[in-house]
Amino acid sequence: MAFAKMFFLFSKFQQGVGVLAKSTTFAKNPRQLQYEADINKLFMFTSYNRLGRDAEEADAEEIIEMAGKATLSEQQKQVQENIHCQLQNFCASMDEILLLDNDKTQELKADNVPTADKPLVPETKPLKLAEVSKLLKDRIGYTLEIKKSLIPHKEAGQGCFIEGEADVGALLTFYPGVIYPPGYPNVDAQNSYLITRYDGMVINAQPWGRGGESRQVWNSSSTKPEVRTDANVEEVLEMRNPLAFGHFLNHPGKDVDPNVMVCPYDFPLSEKKMRAYIPNVALGDAHVLKTLVLVATRALCNEELMLNYRLTNSETRPEWYTPVDEEEDGRRCN
C-alpha cells in the first residue's frame, strides 16, 4: 500500500516536471531557459525526497503548486536547503563510522584548526574505503561501486553503480576535485574529467582518482592528494568517501534514459564539522565551495548511474554519443 502511494505521488511530480520544465515565463535566452528548467526539476525532486515516505497527496500537490509560483531565487534557495539537509545526514553517518569513540564529542565541537595538542590530520578508525562503503550502506541504504560499465561500446570503460536503494531526489554522489574560477588559463580542455557549472566554475576530478585509504591533507597546488606535515595546505579531506565518484558516471547508451542530474551546491565553509567530507578544494579565497552533486531523477536499485552529458551540437561529438534531447544539447552553447 505504501509503495502504491509513493508511486502515485511521484507520478504527480513527474507530470508537474513535464509541464513546468517547458515554461518560458522567466527565461531570457535558451541557456537561461535550460538552467531554470533544471532548477525547477531539482526543486521538485529534492523537495519530494525531503517529504519522506510518509508523504501525503496534499504535501505533493503543495510542492507542485510552489514550483509553479516560486521565483528562480526562491527555488535555488530551497534546493540548497534540501541538499544541505541530506548532506548533514551523510556527514553524521560518516562521523559515526570513522571517528574514534572517545573523540566523537570533542571532534564534533572543535574547529578544524591545528593546535599544539591536536594533530593536523585527526586520527580516525583504521578502516579501508571498502569497509567504510559497506558501513555507509548499512546506515543510509546505498553506496557506490566502480566496475565495468554495462554500456555496449568499447569506450565506456568503468561505470558507477549504486548498491542498494535510493529514492528520487537523493544525493547520490559528489563531483570531486579542484574547483577553478571561470576562464582560468591552466585548465586542460582535453581533460575528460572536467565538468562546468552553469556559472562557469570548472571542476577537475582527475587529481582525486578513486580517493584513498585515509584522511589526508589536500594541497590544491599539487596534481594529486598527498600527506604533508607543514601548515601551507588547503584542507584536511576524508579520502575514504564512498560517494565521491561522480566523475565515473557514463552517458547513457541508445534507448536508455539518464537516471541522475547535476545539481549546483554551494557548500558554506563555515560548516567546519562537515568540511572533511566535501571532496573539493578551490583555487583562491572563497566563503563557499561552488561544487556539483548528482541527484536521482527516479527511484534506483542496484543499477548503473547514467548522466546526460549534454555535449553541444555545435561541435564534433564522439561516435558513441547518442543525444538524449537535442534541444537541451543546443541550449548549452547559447
Phi, psi and chi 1 to 4 in degrees:
 res  aa     phi    psi   chi1   chi2   chi3   chi4
   1 MET       -  -43.8 -169.5   67.8 -179.9      -
   2 ALA   -62.0  -41.8      -      -      -      -
   3 PHE   -62.2  -42.1  174.6   81.1      -      -
   4 ALA   -61.9  -40.1      -      -      -      -
   5 LYS   -66.3  -44.0 -175.5  175.4   76.5  170.7
   6 MET   -62.1  -41.0  -72.3  -65.5  -69.0      -
   7 PHE   -63.6  -41.2 -178.8   80.8      -      -
   8 PHE   -63.2  -45.9  172.2   73.8      -      -
   9 LEU   -64.7  -41.1  -67.4  179.8      -      -
  10 PHE   -66.0  -34.2 -177.9   56.5      -      -
  11 SER   -60.8  -38.1  -64.5      -      -      -
  12 LYS   -65.2  -40.3  -66.2 -178.0   71.7   69.1
  13 PHE   -63.7  -43.7  -88.0   96.6      -      -
  14 GLN   -61.1  -39.0  -71.3  -73.3   53.9      -
  15 GLN   -63.3  -43.4  -68.0  170.9    9.9      -
  16 GLY   -63.1  -42.4      -      -      -      -
  17 VAL   -60.5  -43.9  167.5      -      -      -
  18 GLY   -61.5  -35.6      -      -      -      -
  19 VAL   -81.2  -49.8  172.6      -      -      -
  20 LEU   -70.8  -29.5  -67.0  170.1      -      -
  21 ALA   -66.1  -19.3      -      -      -      -
  22 LYS   -97.0    1.1  -63.8  179.1 -179.6  179.6
  23 SER   -70.4  139.7  170.9      -      -      -
  24 THR  -112.5   20.5   58.0      -      -      -
  25 THR   -57.2  -45.0  -56.6      -      -      -
  26 PHE  -106.4   -8.8  -56.0  106.7      -      -
  27 ALA   -69.6  136.3      -      -      -      -
  28 LYS  -104.2  -24.6  -55.3  -60.6 -172.9  -63.5
  29 ASN  -157.3  168.5   56.7   54.9      -      -
  30 PRO   -56.8  -40.8  -28.1   36.7      -      -
  31 ARG   -67.1  -40.7 -169.2  163.4 -178.1  -97.2
  32 GLN   -64.8  -38.8  178.5   71.1   10.0      -
  33 LEU   -58.3  -44.8  168.3   61.6      -      -
  34 GLN   -65.5  -40.4 -170.8   56.9   57.8      -
  35 TYR   -62.4  -45.1  174.8   67.2      -      -
  36 GLU   -66.8  -36.9  -66.7 -174.9    5.3      -
  37 ALA   -63.6  -40.3      -      -      -      -
  38 ASP   -65.7  -45.1  -73.3  -13.0      -      -
  39 ILE   -61.5  -38.4  -67.9  -63.4      -      -
  40 ASN   -62.9  -43.7 -163.7  -93.3      -      -
  41 LYS   -63.1  -45.1  -70.8 -179.0 -179.3  178.8
  42 LEU   -63.2  -37.5  -70.2  165.4      -      -
  43 PHE   -58.8  -46.4  175.2   87.5      -      -
  44 MET   -66.6  -51.0  -57.9  -86.7  -83.1      -
  45 PHE   -64.5  -48.3  -69.8  147.2      -      -
  46 THR   -72.7  -31.3   59.5      -      -      -
  47 SER   -69.3  -38.7  -63.8      -      -      -
  48 TYR   -60.6  -43.8  174.9   82.6      -      -
  49 ASN   -62.2  -38.9 -178.3  -83.2      -      -
  50 ARG   -70.0  -25.3 -164.0  166.7  179.4  177.2
  51 LEU   -61.2  -33.6  -74.4  177.2      -      -
  52 GLY    82.2  176.9      -      -      -      -
  53 ARG   -78.3   -2.8  -61.7 -168.1  173.5 -173.8
  54 ASP   -98.5   15.0  -65.2  -33.4      -      -
  55 ALA   -63.5  146.8      -      -      -      -
  56 GLU  -106.2  162.5  -61.5  -65.8  -23.1      -
  57 GLU   -58.7  -38.0 -178.2  177.1   -5.9      -
  58 ALA   -61.6  -36.3      -      -      -      -
  59 ASP   -64.1  -44.4  -62.1  -36.0      -      -
  60 ALA   -63.0  -44.3      -      -      -      -
  61 GLU   -64.4  -35.0  -70.2  177.1  -17.9      -
  62 GLU   -64.3  -42.3 -178.6 -179.9   -1.2      -
  63 ILE   -66.7  -40.8  -71.8  178.4      -      -
  64 ILE   -61.2  -41.9  -66.0  170.9      -      -
  65 GLU   -65.4  -41.4 -176.7  177.8   -1.0      -
  66 MET   -62.4  -39.5  -71.2  171.8   58.4      -
  67 ALA   -63.3  -29.3      -      -      -      -
  68 GLY   -81.8  -20.1      -      -      -      -
  69 LYS  -109.5  -28.7  -64.6 -179.2  177.3  179.7
  70 ALA   -66.8  145.0      -      -      -      -
  71 THR   -72.3  166.5   64.5      -      -      -
  72 LEU   -58.4  -45.0  176.9   63.1      -      -
  73 SER   -64.3  -35.7   60.5      -      -      -
  74 GLU   -66.8  -40.6  -71.0  170.9  -22.1      -
  75 GLN   -67.1  -41.6  -67.8 -174.9   46.5      -
  76 GLN   -58.8  -45.0  -71.6  171.9  -46.8      -
  77 LYS   -61.7  -41.7 -179.0 -179.8  178.5 -179.4
  78 GLN   -67.9  -38.8 -171.0   61.8   56.4      -
  79 VAL   -61.1  -44.3  169.9      -      -      -
  80 GLN   -58.1  -44.8  -69.1  -70.7  -54.8      -
  81 GLU   -65.1  -40.7  -68.7  178.3    1.0      -
  82 ASN   -64.1  -44.6  -66.8  -16.9      -      -
  83 ILE   -67.4  -41.1  -67.4  -62.3      -      -
  84 HIS   -62.3  -37.7 -167.0   74.6      -      -
  85 CYS   -62.3  -43.9 -179.2      -      -      -
  86 GLN   -64.8  -39.3  -69.3 -167.5   51.5      -
  87 LEU   -65.0  -37.3 -172.0   56.5      -      -
  88 GLN   -60.3  -41.8  -73.3  175.9  -42.1      -
  89 ASN   -65.8  -41.1  -66.9  -26.6      -      -
  90 PHE   -62.0  -47.0  164.4   73.1      -      -
  91 CYS   -64.4  -37.8  -68.3      -      -      -
  92 ALA   -63.0  -40.0      -      -      -      -
  93 SER   -65.8  -41.0  -65.8      -      -      -
  94 MET   -66.0  -37.1  -70.0  -68.2  -76.5      -
  95 ASP   -61.4  -44.0  -83.2  -16.1      -      -
  96 GLU   -60.7  -35.9  -69.5  175.9    3.5      -
  97 ILE   -76.2  -41.0  -66.5  167.8      -      -
  98 LEU  -107.0  -28.1  -73.2  168.4      -      -
  99 LEU   -74.6  140.8  -64.9 -172.3      -      -
 100 LEU   -65.4  137.6  -60.9  174.5      -      -
 101 ASP   -53.8  -42.8  -67.3  -21.5      -      -
 102 ASN   -78.5   -6.3   58.9  -11.8      -      -
 103 ASP  -110.2   -4.5  -72.3  -17.4      -      -
 104 LYS   -57.0  -50.8  -83.5 -174.4  179.4  178.6
 105 THR   -62.5  -46.3  -58.7      -      -      -
 106 GLN   -65.3  -40.4  -66.2 -179.2    1.0      -
 107 GLU   -66.4  -38.4 -168.4   71.5   29.6      -
 108 LEU   -69.0  -26.7  -72.2  170.9      -      -
 109 LYS   -92.3  -24.3  -68.7 -178.8  178.6  179.0
 110 ALA   -83.2  147.3      -      -      -      -
 111 ASP   -74.2  153.7  -73.3  -16.6      -      -
 112 ASN   -83.9   64.4 -168.5   16.9      -      -
 113 VAL  -126.8  127.3  177.2      -      -      -
 114 PRO   -66.5  140.3   22.9  -32.6      -      -
 115 THR  -132.4  179.2   61.7      -      -      -
 116 ALA   -63.0  -32.8      -      -      -      -
 117 ASP  -107.2    9.9   58.3   -8.0      -      -
 118 LYS  -128.1  121.5  179.0 -176.9  175.6 -175.8
 119 PRO   -65.8  155.3   24.9  -34.2      -      -
 120 LEU   -59.5  -42.4 -176.5   61.6      -      -
 121 VAL  -108.2  106.9 -179.5      -      -      -
 122 PRO   -59.7  145.8  -20.4   32.0      -      -
 123 GLU   -72.4  136.8 -176.1 -179.9    1.5      -
 124 THR  -130.0  173.9   56.3      -      -      -
 125 LYS   -63.4  141.1  -65.7  178.0 -177.0  177.0
 126 PRO   -79.3   60.0   31.7  -37.0      -      -
 127 LEU   -97.8  146.6  -60.4  172.4      -      -
 128 LYS   -82.0  160.4  -62.6  -65.8 -174.6 -177.5
 129 LEU   -55.5  -41.2  173.6   56.6      -      -
 130 ALA   -62.3  -37.2      -      -      -      -
 131 GLU   -69.7  -41.5  -64.0  173.8  -67.8      -
 132 VAL   -62.1  -40.7  175.6      -      -      -
 133 SER   -60.8  -44.7 -177.3      -      -      -
 134 LYS   -64.9  -42.6 -177.8  179.6 -178.3  -58.5
 135 LEU   -67.5  -34.5  -68.7  169.4      -      -
 136 LEU   -66.0  -41.1 -178.2   65.7      -      -
 137 LYS   -59.9  -38.7 -179.7 -176.6  176.2 -177.0
 138 ASP   -62.1  -28.3  -68.1  -19.5      -      -
 139 ARG   -92.9  -42.4  -76.3  166.7  171.7   76.7
 140 ILE  -108.9   -6.0   68.3  172.9      -      -
 141 GLY    97.5   -8.2      -      -      -      -
 142 TYR  -157.9  161.4   61.5   90.1      -      -
 143 THR  -149.6 -173.5 -171.4      -      -      -
 144 LEU  -123.6  152.6  -58.7  178.2      -      -
 145 GLU  -137.6  138.2 -179.0 -178.6    7.3      -
 146 ILE  -100.8  122.0  -54.6  -56.1      -      -
 147 LYS  -156.0  178.2   57.0 -174.8  178.6 -178.1
 148 LYS   -56.7  131.2 -176.6  174.9  174.6   55.2
 149 SER   -67.8  151.6  174.4      -      -      -
 150 LEU   -89.8   -2.6  -61.0  177.3      -      -
 151 ILE   -69.9  128.0  -60.8  175.6      -      -
 152 PRO   -82.7   57.1   32.2  -36.2      -      -
 153 HIS  -144.2  149.6   67.0   72.7      -      -
 154 LYS   -65.6  -22.0   61.1 -178.3 -179.9 -179.5
 155 GLU   -87.4   -1.1  -65.9 -173.4   44.3      -
 156 ALA   -64.4  -40.3      -      -      -      -
 157 GLY    62.6 -134.9      -      -      -      -
 158 GLN   -81.3  149.8  -59.8  -65.7  -62.4      -
 159 GLY  -127.9  168.7      -      -      -      -
 160 CYS  -110.6  125.3 -177.7      -      -      -
 161 PHE  -119.1  141.5  -66.4   74.3      -      -
 162 ILE   -87.1  133.4 -179.2  173.6      -      -
 163 GLU  -109.9  114.6  -75.3 -167.5  -12.9      -
 164 GLY   112.6 -157.6      -      -      -      -
 165 GLU  -128.5  143.3  -60.8 -179.0    7.0      -
 166 ALA  -139.8  142.8      -      -      -      -
 167 ASP   -82.5  163.5  -68.2  -30.6      -      -
 168 VAL   -57.3  141.5   62.6      -      -      -
 169 GLY    84.2   -0.4      -      -      -      -
 170 ALA   -72.5  140.2      -      -      -      -
 171 LEU   -73.4  112.9 -171.4  164.3      -      -
 172 LEU   -98.2  -37.9  -64.6  172.9      -      -
 173 THR  -158.9  152.0  178.7      -      -      -
 174 PHE   -92.3  155.8  -57.8   88.9      -      -
 175 TYR  -100.7  103.0 -158.8   92.9      -      -
 176 PRO   -81.6  169.2   34.5  -37.5      -      -
 177 GLY   123.6 -162.9      -      -      -      -
 178 VAL   -92.3  132.3 -178.4      -      -      -
 179 ILE   -99.6  125.0  -56.2  170.7      -      -
 180 TYR  -109.4  145.8  -60.6   87.7      -      -
 181 PRO   -72.8  161.4   26.7  -34.5      -      -
 182 PRO   -56.3  136.1  -24.0   34.2      -      -
 183 GLY    77.9    9.6      -      -      -      -
 184 TYR   -59.4  127.1 -170.9   77.3      -      -
 185 PRO   -71.2  -20.6   26.1  -35.2      -      -
 186 ASN  -100.5   15.8  -64.1  -30.8      -      -
 187 VAL   -83.2  123.2  178.9      -      -      -
 188 ASP   -77.8  110.8 -179.5    7.3      -      -
 189 ALA   -65.6  -19.0      -      -      -      -
 190 GLN   -86.4   -2.9  -57.3  -55.9  -48.5      -
 191 ASN   -73.1  118.0  179.7   -7.5      -      -
 192 SER   -76.3   -3.3   61.4      -      -      -
 193 TYR  -102.3   19.9  -69.3  103.0      -      -
 194 LEU   -93.8  145.3  -64.2  179.7      -      -
 195 ILE  -141.5  144.5 -167.3  168.9      -      -
 196 THR  -116.6  131.9  -54.5      -      -      -
 197 ARG   -77.7  165.7  -69.6 -172.7   10.1  147.9
 198 TYR   -58.5  -33.5  173.5   80.3      -      -
 199 ASP   -82.9    5.6   57.1    9.2      -      -
 200 GLY    94.2   -9.3      -      -      -      -
 201 MET   -64.0  137.9  -56.8  -63.3  -71.6      -
 202 VAL  -115.1  135.4  176.0      -      -      -
 203 ILE  -115.4  127.2  -55.9  176.3      -      -
 204 ASN  -106.7  109.3  176.5   15.4      -      -
 205 ALA   -89.3   -5.1      -      -      -      -
 206 GLN   -56.7  -42.5 -164.8  171.4   46.7      -
 207 PRO   -63.6  -26.2  -21.3   34.1      -      -
 208 TRP   -73.7  -38.3 -174.8  -93.5      -      -
 209 GLY    59.8 -124.4      -      -      -      -
 210 ARG  -105.6   21.9  -64.9 -162.5 -177.3 -160.6
 211 GLY    81.7 -144.1      -      -      -      -
 212 GLY  -159.6 -162.0      -      -      -      -
 213 GLU  -121.6   24.1  -62.4  -67.4   -8.3      -
 214 SER  -162.1  176.3   64.6      -      -      -
 215 ARG   -91.9  122.9 -171.6  165.7  -64.2 -161.8
 216 GLN  -131.5  172.5  -58.2  176.9 -161.5      -
 217 VAL   -95.3  129.1  173.5      -      -      -
 218 TRP  -103.8  126.0  176.9  -70.9      -      -
 219 ASN  -108.7  114.6 -175.3  -30.3      -      -
 220 SER   -66.9  -15.6   66.1      -      -      -
 221 SER   -81.4   -9.3   65.4      -      -      -
 222 SER   -93.2  159.6  175.4      -      -      -
 223 THR   -88.5   -1.3   58.2      -      -      -
 224 LYS  -156.1  157.1   61.7 -178.5 -179.8  178.7
 225 PRO   -68.2  143.8   25.2  -33.2      -      -
 226 GLU  -153.8  153.0   58.4 -172.3   79.5      -
 227 VAL   -80.9  128.9  176.5      -      -      -
 228 ARG  -129.0  156.9  -69.7  175.9  179.6  -95.3
 229 THR  -111.0   -9.7   56.1      -      -      -
 230 ASP   -84.1  171.9   60.6  -80.9      -      -
 231 ALA   -94.0   -4.9      -      -      -      -
 232 ASN   -84.4   71.6 -174.9   25.9      -      -
 233 VAL  -135.7  171.8  -63.4      -      -      -
 234 GLU   -91.0  -71.8  -73.2  -66.3  -25.8      -
 235 GLU  -147.7  155.4  -66.3  -72.6   -9.5      -
 236 VAL   -86.7  119.8  174.4      -      -      -
 237 LEU  -120.7  147.1  -62.6 -173.8      -      -
 238 GLU   -86.6  108.0 -179.0   51.8   68.1      -
 239 MET   -77.1  -17.0  -53.1  -58.7  -69.0      -
 240 ARG   -86.7   53.3  -63.9  163.9  -66.3 -178.3
 241 ASN   -98.1  108.1 -172.0  -29.0      -      -
 242 PRO   -68.8  -11.7  -18.7   33.3      -      -
 243 LEU  -109.1   13.8  -58.0 -171.9      -      -
 244 ALA   -98.7   55.9      -      -      -      -
 245 PHE  -130.9   28.3  -65.9  125.0      -      -
 246 GLY   -61.8  -23.0      -      -      -      -
 247 HIS   -79.3   -0.5   51.4  -48.7      -      -
 248 PHE  -101.3    1.0  -77.8   98.3      -      -
 249 LEU   -74.9  139.3  -90.7   68.0      -      -
 250 ASN   -99.6  159.5  -79.3  -47.3      -      -
 251 HIS   -76.4  139.6  179.6   80.5      -      -
 252 PRO   -64.7  149.7   23.6  -34.0      -      -
 253 GLY   -77.2 -177.7      -      -      -      -
 254 LYS   -59.9  136.7 -173.4  176.8 -179.4 -179.5
 255 ASP    65.1   19.9  -60.5  -36.0      -      -
 256 VAL  -119.0  132.7  177.3      -      -      -
 257 ASP   -90.7  145.6  -67.7  -33.0      -      -
 258 PRO   -65.2  151.2   22.0  -31.3      -      -
 259 ASN  -121.4    5.9   50.2   23.5      -      -
 260 VAL  -137.8  165.1  -54.7      -      -      -
 261 MET  -144.2  154.0   66.6 -178.2  -64.5      -
 262 VAL   -76.5  148.5  -64.8      -      -      -
 263 CYS  -137.0  117.5  174.7      -      -      -
 264 PRO   -67.9  131.6   24.3  -31.8      -      -
 265 TYR  -137.0  123.2  169.1   66.9      -      -
 266 ASP   -97.3  106.3  -64.4  -13.1      -      -
 267 PHE   -84.5  122.9  174.1   74.6      -      -
 268 PRO   -74.9  122.6   25.2  -31.4      -      -
 269 LEU   -68.9   -7.9  -70.9  172.2      -      -
 270 SER   -70.3  -17.5   57.4      -      -      -
 271 GLU   -83.0   70.5  -65.8  -82.9   10.5      -
 272 LYS   -65.7  -30.4  -62.8 -177.3 -176.5  -60.2
 273 LYS   -67.8  -23.2  -68.0  179.5  -69.3 -174.6
 274 MET   -99.4  -11.3  -59.4  163.9   62.3      -
 275 ARG   -56.3  -39.7  178.5   63.3 -174.8   97.4
 276 ALA   -62.3  -21.7      -      -      -      -
 277 TYR   -96.7    3.9  -57.5  118.9      -      -
 278 ILE   -98.5  108.3  -49.0  -58.8      -      -
 279 PRO   -82.4   52.4   33.3  -36.6      -      -
 280 ASN  -143.7  152.0  -60.6   94.7      -      -
 281 VAL  -131.4  156.3  -66.7      -      -      -
 282 ALA  -121.9  141.9      -      -      -      -
 283 LEU   -74.2  133.0  -65.0 -168.8      -      -
 284 GLY    88.9  173.2      -      -      -      -
 285 ASP   -82.9  140.6  -63.4  -33.6      -      -
 286 ALA  -157.5  153.4      -      -      -      -
 287 HIS   -94.9  -16.5  -62.3  -65.7      -      -
 288 VAL  -134.5  155.0  -61.7      -      -      -
 289 LEU   -98.4  118.9  -77.7  178.9      -      -
 290 LYS   -85.4   86.5  -66.8 -175.1  173.8  -66.3
 291 THR   -99.9  178.4   73.1      -      -      -
 292 LEU  -130.6  136.0  -78.9  174.9      -      -
 293 VAL  -122.4  164.4  -62.6      -      -      -
 294 LEU  -118.4  133.1  -76.0   78.2      -      -
 295 VAL  -120.0  154.4  -57.6      -      -      -
 296 ALA   -75.1  136.7      -      -      -      -
 297 THR   -99.3    1.4   56.7      -      -      -
 298 ARG  -160.8  172.0   61.1  171.5  174.6   80.6
 299 ALA   -66.7  138.6      -      -      -      -
 300 LEU  -126.0  149.0  -61.5  170.9      -      -
 301 CYS  -154.0  113.1  178.8      -      -      -
 302 ASN    45.3   63.9  -61.4  -34.9      -      -
 303 GLU  -150.4  168.3   56.0 -168.7  -75.6      -
 304 GLU   -78.2  138.7 -175.1  169.6    2.4      -
 305 LEU   -84.9  135.3  -58.7 -177.4      -      -
 306 MET  -126.0  131.5  -57.4  -74.5 -174.6      -
 307 LEU  -121.5  129.7  171.6   67.9      -      -
 308 ASN   -69.5  113.8 -178.3    5.1      -      -
 309 TYR   -71.5  -23.0  -77.8    8.2      -      -
 310 ARG    51.3   52.3  -71.6 -179.5  177.1  168.6
 311 LEU   -69.9  132.8  -60.0 -177.1      -      -
 312 THR   -65.0  144.7   64.2      -      -      -
 313 ASN   -88.9   15.3   49.1   17.8      -      -
 314 SER   -94.7   -0.6   63.4      -      -      -
 315 GLU  -141.3  168.6   56.2 -170.8   43.0      -
 316 THR   -66.7  129.6  -57.3      -      -      -
 317 ARG  -107.8  153.7  -63.6 -175.6  -70.1 -157.5
 318 PRO   -59.1  153.8  -18.5   29.9      -      -
 319 GLU   -60.0  -32.7  -68.8 -176.5    5.2      -
 320 TRP   -76.4  -10.9   52.0  -99.6      -      -
 321 TYR   -79.0  121.3 -176.0   80.3      -      -
 322 THR  -113.5  116.1  -58.2      -      -      -
 323 PRO   -60.2  136.8  -21.0   32.7      -      -
 324 VAL   -82.4  -40.1  174.3      -      -      -
 325 ASP  -152.4  108.1 -173.4  -39.7      -      -
 326 GLU   -61.0  -35.1  -76.4  -78.3   13.9      -
 327 GLU   -64.3  -42.5  -70.5 -174.1    2.4      -
 328 GLU   -64.5  -41.6  -71.4 -173.0    0.2      -
 329 ASP   -60.5  -43.0  -69.9   -4.5      -      -
 330 GLY   -64.8  -33.4      -      -      -      -
 331 ARG   -67.9  -21.7  -67.2 -178.0 -166.7  124.7
 332 ARG   -65.7  -28.9  -77.6 -156.8   63.2 -166.8
 333 CYS   -95.3    4.3   58.8      -      -      -
 334 ASN   -93.7      -  -73.0  -76.4      -      -
